[in-house]
Amino acid sequence: MEIYREEVAAWIWRNGKIIPWNDALVHVNSVGHASVAGIFEGIKAYWNQEDNQLYLFRLEDHLDRFLASIKMVRFGFRYSKEEVAQATINLLRANEYRRDVYVRPYVFQKGMIRELLQATPGKETELIIDSWPFDSYRDPNQALHVCVSSWTRISDNVLPPRIKCFSNYHNGRLAAMDAKVSGYDWPILLDGQGKVTEGPGACLAIVRKGVLATTSTTGSILEGVTRAAVLEIAAEVLHIPCEERPIDRTELYLAEEIFFMGTGWEIMPVASVDRLPVGDSRVGPMTRAIQKAFGDIVRGKDPRHPEWRTPVW
Ligand SMILES: *Cc1c(COP(=O)(O)O)cnc(C)c1O
């Protein structure tokens, strides 16, 4: 049965077995269950042609966060971190990937759509690991025109942004659609106090007076793995001073450089905010240096941080 026309993997991992992608079906009655409390991760693996190797980037950190999210939503979950890691490697081998890949493990409670609250602690879950080809190369001069969203970012006592949960994406989705209908590429969300949080699906950094600043992890953001890597790379490798602190909206208008950082986008520069140019609207020197160092480290072209790379082959 042909279900999906975009490029898909031959194999998907479901509840302990690697099965054909097109056989991974659910009943319509369970629609919504993957999303009401569903937890997920987004992980990338990078192909290095010279090493003839595929490197999963910070697999352990992603799986630590996966298990932390699962704990906070009180799911029953019977796999260890090591088992999910091995399952991920087995799946990438089964699909014989020799190119950049995106990996999406996700877990959701089994049940029917009638049980909308899903408020049964420890209830049985399904674990799926999907993957698909995802080339990370893009136009190095690409930069986004963004707006400050009129939608407020969810907060820790509402829908905790620290939990990587499908439901949180409704907040980002509203903001992203609103930005697009207003002619922007993407939004930045503020918290209830008007401080900068992040974009839908990617954390944010600004450069002001030569200092790289990003919202701290208690500022209604997801604790991004890319964000953590960028802070380390900026400080240790590039010797750029870094701060984790609250960021005002108007600092977005004065920043020399701004970029998003996340697994999917990696380092994505911002050209303008609310139609005010960021610097001279072109990708700035620190953003470029971080893009380069990040790209080389994830792929193992730069040998630093070997603990961040899990070889698949
Ligand atoms: C996944 C995600 C990010 C990026 O986190 P990474 O660990 O770098 O991939 C940022 N914000 C939100 C809301 C996310 O869901």
The ligand as a MOL file (V3000), in Angstrom:
LIG
                    3D

  0  0  0     0  0            999 V3000
M  V30 BEGIN CTAB
M  V30 COUNTS 15 15 0 0 0
M  V30 BEGIN ATOM
M  V30 1 C 13.2850 20.5600 19.5470 0
M  V30 2 C 13.0830 21.9890 19.8740 0
M  V30 3 C 14.1360 22.9230 19.8700 0
M  V30 4 C 15.5170 22.5790 19.4110 0
M  V30 5 O 16.1530 21.7200 20.2990 0
M  V30 6 P 17.3740 20.8520 19.8000 0
M  V30 7 O 17.6560 19.9620 20.9520 0
M  V30 8 O 18.4700 21.7620 19.4930 0
M  V30 9 O 16.9160 20.1260 18.5840 0
M  V30 10 C 13.8770 24.1990 20.2920 0
M  V30 11 N 12.6450 24.5850 20.6580 0
M  V30 12 C 11.6130 23.7340 20.6720 0
M  V30 13 C 10.2890 24.2120 21.0830 0
M  V30 14 C 11.7960 22.4160 20.2800 0
M  V30 15 O 10.7620 21.5780 20.2910 0
M  V30 END ATOM
M  V30 BEGIN BOND
M  V30 1 1 1 2
M  V30 2 1 2 3
M  V30 3 2 2 14
M  V30 4 1 3 4
M  V30 5 2 3 10
M  V30 6 1 4 5
M  V30 7 1 5 6
M  V30 8 2 6 7
M  V30 9 1 6 8
M  V30 10 1 6 9
M  V30 11 1 10 11
M  V30 12 2 11 12
M  V30 13 1 12 13
M  V30 14 1 12 14
M  V30 15 1 14 15
M  V30 END BOND
M  V30 END CTAB
M  END
